[in-house]
């Protein structure tokens, strides 16, 4: 840096130094070309090996009737092999970087990633545990978190179900793994029930026999276990019988058979003369705006007149008369 005649400092560009730096960089690049080629070849080998092993695991999962576990396991193994290949390629290209340095950096990065993606990693771990323990499978009908439907796919982050009205619900795996889940199709058969009320004077045994015989003949009701009708309670409006029957566990079978059972049992009870009562209530409205209010000999609603003819006045009339009397006394009081 020099000063001109006016005293202003000027920067002299050393062109030779710049070209020397560029030449040094080029020399270093050409020296690294063999390492770059070897590292690229190693990375490609690991890439293709990861894809082949991932597809092999996926096919194994499909072969053992666990396609979701095969797909997820293949994807995890594939990415693990690719990460190892990238680390090995870096050590080949830059020999000064040791595998220990990479693993140390990976450990620090994994902690930071774990805090940043806590929910994602939690769902991923829950998804792996669900696929390993297999509490339900693709195609099962489950109830979870207030949603009910058929399991379409189990992914590492969430489980996808299709509701019975044709909607898709994505439920995080952590919620499914930690909350209660009802698997409606875990077993081949499923029991349904319905409470039927009969008249208080009807015979329990006769009504139960009619229900069981009718239910047995309904298409879709299983014979083993056989339907049963149990006297369940004695209520104010009638006696209650609980009818139980078994069907196939899928939702369509349960709903369709349920509708047929209710229809056929109602028709059979009605044809046999069994009373099916319904609640009856009587409500009396007392109109308190008429002039006859309080006079039980004249009013249209309320209690009948007393035998002695002395009928008490309504409370509001007594109150009004007492207020009038108080007002009259005050008016007669001299000032």
Steps between C-alpha positions, in 0.01 A plus 500: 500500500651831388407873520474719192604868476173611659555273803220255413582137560469267201475122487729326252352181352761227488389320183775250529386397851143450376608270219721314746201435726289380208782274387525354851126430508513331160793287608311393809191421293696286256667320790154425644358374169595136567347523848187661356468223244546227760259671742238537227535134405467394865192719542339353189575147620340571837204666324425199282567259787256692720231485232551128444492416871193724552310324222609163637359583843178633347450178302570296813233695686246442224594131489432460873172693473638809676531752216500813716784373717696402189457843340590695814791272591636514147484880497679533836777256402539669162555843654734360765722344230498824298608702805788259564601527132501881515719496813745256341515708180579814704793325675635387161473844341638683805750267672550752780141432612494179703197276561525595868448867411199409288343289772562773757337756274218259426441452875472875561281542195274213606436669837409826329283318246335303782392819678390667177301203369385347828141436386605356165751262658246401766245413234763311301600289801133433581439398138790253510370350826149471354638320195708266715233417761219514242195570724304550177564456130415674176134424430396481867216722622606700805378779727761751617473857624130521420554384140383167362587344169712254303880514519637589156871539569745509793783746440794602715329824604129423500232240441244567227144377542199534273177581684174329412370819336795513258743738671870454577629563853873528573571405863853553641657172604590637843129557573409149390782340698428686826117511488243222505415350161199276433559245224151396387627234259757341731272195523278334243170556685342790687201525731219754463213573741180699526260569790133434419219607735187290540181562694491449876229231462683308224674172579879528510561142386262522206643830379859373533415185307347699214804728481753215497309296239462803274860615541633152419325505160645840397760477222848581634437405863739225606372182658809452716492679737121493482283810557366555851233717661538593868243666730693811584295748706156608621444862406218747555353459152564127454745212534828495307650201319859512371541316169853388404629343179832438321608596148817528295723779633520735194296816533281429197386165643429647842290791369301307241417210733411743780240668278350167394478373859317810623249483215426127528475497880261795498276333242502170692411659834227707340355194324500297823319774691789592730458855622786742428407802712629851472512767772166677561484830684209730595567870541240744646536870426334740743402831339546765770380795291122442527266685734392169653852422614484396866130406488503121472129488426555705186858450379556247220827346621649411835367331811127430548293700741499413869193324640434775755500762229785693660762532232825680581592784273810491288810632672541788256138611561549498876818703456324752274209542744735549794691767306172678422407494869831644602467773239145586626617524862775736402254716305269534803784592734488882560804694399 
